[in-house]
Amino acid sequence: MAPSQSLEAVTQFFQHQGLDIRQAPLKDFVSCLLGFYERVEFSNLAPDGGDMLLLQFGTYDWGAGTHFEFDITRQFITADEQDDDAISQLNCSLLYRPTPALMAVGEGDKWCSTRAELGTFQAFIEASSAYAAIIGEPVFDRRLAWSLV
């Protein structure tokens, strides 16, 4: 499967778990995304660093108003392309209203470079101040997209 098919594939992965990616609660959202990384492979990726996960969180304003964003991105680097043409990303973001508690969390990120690091990555997510701050908070938007970088 090509990275360009990743949005459809992750949506189907959630469905096979009995979940809707646009409605799944935080714990299921994270668990399914990590399971998707662990179990669903893509073809023609660079052998080193061609398939990685990135957690990003913080308070941002990308032009549509301030919000707190909790994002897990799967980054692909294809083996037969050069420079930025080789890089694409599947972004899966949960957006929250910017409460004082969420704004106090600050910004952070962490990479998961291989499936062998997945347990440590999951532990980091679940122990993060961002995860603790958003548990039980209502999501006001979800952004799911695949794109070239």
C-alpha positions as a Markdown table, in Angstrom:
| # | Residue | x | y | z |
|---|---|---|---|---|
| 1 | Met | 0.0 | 0.0 | 0.0 |
| 2 | Ala | 1.2 | 3.5 | -0.8 |
| 3 | Pro | 1.4 | 6.3 | 1.8 |
| 4 | Ser | -1.2 | 8.2 | -0.3 |
| 5 | Gln | -3.7 | 5.6 | 0.8 |
| 6 | Ser | -3.0 | 6.0 | 4.5 |
| 7 | Leu | -6.0 | 8.2 | 5.3 |
| 8 | Glu | -8.4 | 5.6 | 3.9 |
| 9 | Ala | -6.4 | 2.8 | 5.6 |
| 10 | Val | -6.5 | 4.4 | 9.0 |
| 11 | Thr | -10.2 | 5.1 | 8.7 |
| 12 | Gln | -10.8 | 1.5 | 7.9 |
| 13 | Phe | -8.5 | 0.4 | 10.7 |
| 14 | Phe | -10.6 | 2.3 | 13.2 |
| 15 | Gln | -13.8 | 0.7 | 11.7 |
| 16 | His | -12.3 | -2.8 | 12.1 |
| 17 | Gln | -11.9 | -1.9 | 15.8 |
| 18 | Gly | -15.5 | -0.9 | 16.0 |
| 19 | Leu | -14.7 | 2.8 | 16.2 |
| 20 | Asp | -15.2 | 5.9 | 14.1 |
| 21 | Ile | -12.0 | 7.9 | 13.8 |
| 22 | Arg | -14.1 | 11.2 | 13.9 |
| 23 | Gln | -15.8 | 10.2 | 17.1 |
| 24 | Ala | -13.3 | 8.0 | 19.1 |
| 25 | Pro | -12.5 | 9.2 | 22.6 |
| 26 | Leu | -8.9 | 10.2 | 23.3 |
| 27 | Lys | -7.7 | 6.8 | 24.8 |
| 28 | Asp | -9.2 | 4.9 | 21.8 |
| 29 | Phe | -7.9 | 7.5 | 19.3 |
| 30 | Val | -4.3 | 7.1 | 20.6 |
| 31 | Ser | -4.5 | 3.3 | 21.0 |
| 32 | Cys | -5.8 | 2.8 | 17.4 |
| 33 | Leu | -3.3 | 5.1 | 15.9 |
| 34 | Leu | -0.4 | 3.3 | 17.6 |
| 35 | Gly | -2.0 | -0.1 | 16.6 |
| 36 | Phe | -2.2 | 1.2 | 13.0 |
| 37 | Tyr | 1.5 | 2.0 | 13.1 |
| 38 | Glu | 2.3 | -1.4 | 14.6 |
| 39 | Arg | 0.2 | -3.5 | 12.3 |
| 40 | Val | -0.2 | -1.7 | 8.9 |
| 41 | Glu | 2.9 | -1.5 | 6.7 |
| 42 | Phe | 3.4 | 0.6 | 3.6 |
| 43 | Ser | 5.5 | -0.2 | 0.6 |
| 44 | Asn | 8.5 | 1.4 | -1.0 |
| 45 | Leu | 9.7 | 3.3 | 2.1 |
| 46 | Ala | 13.3 | 4.2 | 3.0 |
| 47 | Pro | 14.8 | 1.5 | 5.2 |
| 48 | Asp | 16.0 | 3.9 | 7.9 |
| 49 | Gly | 13.5 | 6.4 | 9.1 |
| 50 | Gly | 11.0 | 5.8 | 6.3 |
| 51 | Asp | 8.1 | 5.2 | 8.7 |
| 52 | Met | 7.9 | 7.2 | 11.9 |
| 53 | Leu | 5.4 | 8.6 | 14.4 |
| 54 | Leu | 5.5 | 12.1 | 15.8 |
| 55 | Leu | 3.5 | 13.4 | 18.8 |
| 56 | Gln | 3.0 | 17.2 | 18.8 |
| 57 | Phe | 1.0 | 19.3 | 21.2 |
| 58 | Gly | 0.5 | 22.9 | 22.1 |
| 59 | Thr | -1.6 | 26.0 | 21.8 |
| 60 | Tyr | -1.6 | 27.4 | 18.2 |
| 61 | Asp | -3.3 | 29.8 | 15.9 |
| 62 | Trp | -3.0 | 28.7 | 12.3 |
| 63 | Gly | -5.3 | 31.6 | 11.2 |
| 64 | Ala | -8.6 | 30.2 | 12.3 |
| 65 | Gly | -8.4 | 31.1 | 16.0 |
| 66 | Thr | -6.4 | 29.9 | 19.0 |
| 67 | His | -6.8 | 26.2 | 20.0 |
| 68 | Phe | -5.0 | 23.5 | 21.8 |
| 69 | Glu | -3.9 | 20.8 | 19.4 |
| 70 | Phe | -2.9 | 17.2 | 20.2 |
| 71 | Asp | -1.5 | 15.6 | 17.0 |
| 72 | Ile | -0.1 | 12.2 | 16.1 |
| 73 | Thr | 1.5 | 12.3 | 12.7 |
| 74 | Arg | 2.8 | 9.3 | 10.7 |
| 75 | Gln | 5.6 | 10.4 | 8.5 |
| 76 | Phe | 6.6 | 8.5 | 5.4 |
| 77 | Ile | 9.8 | 8.8 | 3.4 |
| 78 | Thr | 9.7 | 6.9 | 0.1 |
| 79 | Ala | 12.8 | 5.2 | -1.1 |
| 80 | Asp | 12.6 | 6.3 | -4.8 |
| 81 | Glu | 12.0 | 10.1 | -4.4 |
| 82 | Gln | 14.4 | 12.9 | -3.5 |
| 83 | Asp | 14.3 | 15.7 | -0.9 |
| 84 | Asp | 10.8 | 17.0 | 0.1 |
| 85 | Asp | 9.2 | 15.0 | -2.7 |
| 86 | Ala | 10.0 | 11.8 | -0.7 |
| 87 | Ile | 8.2 | 13.0 | 2.5 |
| 88 | Ser | 4.5 | 12.8 | 3.2 |
| 89 | Gln | 2.5 | 12.8 | 6.4 |
| 90 | Leu | -0.7 | 11.5 | 7.7 |
| 91 | Asn | -1.8 | 14.1 | 10.3 |
| 92 | Cys | -4.4 | 13.1 | 12.9 |
| 93 | Ser | -5.2 | 16.0 | 15.2 |
| 94 | Leu | -7.6 | 16.6 | 18.0 |
| 95 | Leu | -8.4 | 20.3 | 18.7 |
| 96 | Tyr | -9.6 | 21.7 | 22.0 |
| 97 | Arg | -10.8 | 25.1 | 23.2 |
| 98 | Pro | -7.9 | 27.0 | 24.7 |
| 99 | Thr | -8.7 | 26.9 | 28.4 |
| 100 | Pro | -6.1 | 28.4 | 30.9 |
| 101 | Ala | -5.2 | 24.8 | 32.0 |
| 102 | Leu | -4.5 | 23.7 | 28.4 |
| 103 | Met | -2.6 | 26.9 | 27.6 |
| 104 | Ala | -0.4 | 26.2 | 30.7 |
| 105 | Val | 0.7 | 22.8 | 29.2 |
| 106 | Gly | 2.9 | 24.5 | 26.7 |
| 107 | Glu | 4.3 | 22.9 | 23.6 |
| 108 | Gly | 6.0 | 19.5 | 23.2 |
| 109 | Asp | 6.9 | 16.8 | 20.7 |
| 110 | Lys | 8.4 | 13.3 | 20.6 |
| 111 | Trp | 9.4 | 11.0 | 17.7 |
| 112 | Cys | 9.0 | 7.3 | 17.5 |
| 113 | Ser | 11.5 | 6.1 | 14.9 |
| 114 | Thr | 10.8 | 2.3 | 14.9 |
| 115 | Arg | 8.1 | -0.1 | 16.0 |
| 116 | Ala | 10.6 | -1.3 | 18.7 |
| 117 | Glu | 10.1 | 2.1 | 20.4 |
| 118 | Leu | 6.4 | 1.9 | 20.4 |
| 119 | Gly | 5.9 | 0.9 | 24.0 |
| 120 | Thr | 8.2 | 3.7 | 25.2 |
| 121 | Phe | 6.4 | 6.1 | 22.9 |
| 122 | Gln | 3.0 | 5.1 | 24.2 |
| 123 | Ala | 4.2 | 5.4 | 27.8 |
| 124 | Phe | 5.5 | 8.9 | 27.1 |
| 125 | Ile | 2.1 | 9.9 | 25.6 |
| 126 | Glu | 0.1 | 8.6 | 28.5 |
| 127 | Ala | 2.4 | 10.2 | 31.0 |
| 128 | Ser | 2.5 | 13.6 | 29.2 |
| 129 | Ser | 1.0 | 16.7 | 30.7 |
| 130 | Ala | -0.9 | 17.2 | 27.5 |
| 131 | Tyr | -2.6 | 13.8 | 27.7 |
| 132 | Ala | -3.5 | 14.4 | 31.3 |
| 133 | Ala | -4.9 | 17.8 | 30.6 |
| 134 | Ile | -7.2 | 16.8 | 27.7 |
| 135 | Ile | -8.7 | 13.6 | 29.2 |
| 136 | Gly | -12.3 | 14.3 | 29.6 |
| 137 | Glu | -12.2 | 17.6 | 27.7 |
| 138 | Pro | -14.5 | 17.9 | 24.8 |
| 139 | Val | -12.9 | 17.9 | 21.3 |
| 140 | Phe | -14.3 | 20.7 | 19.2 |
| 141 | Asp | -12.7 | 19.6 | 15.9 |
| 142 | Arg | -10.6 | 16.8 | 14.4 |
| 143 | Arg | -8.3 | 17.2 | 11.4 |
| 144 | Leu | -7.4 | 14.2 | 9.5 |
| 145 | Ala | -5.3 | 14.6 | 6.3 |
| 146 | Trp | -2.6 | 13.0 | 4.2 |
| 147 | Ser | -0.3 | 15.4 | 2.3 |
| 148 | Leu | 3.1 | 15.8 | 0.8 |
| 149 | Val | 5.4 | 17.9 | 2.8 |
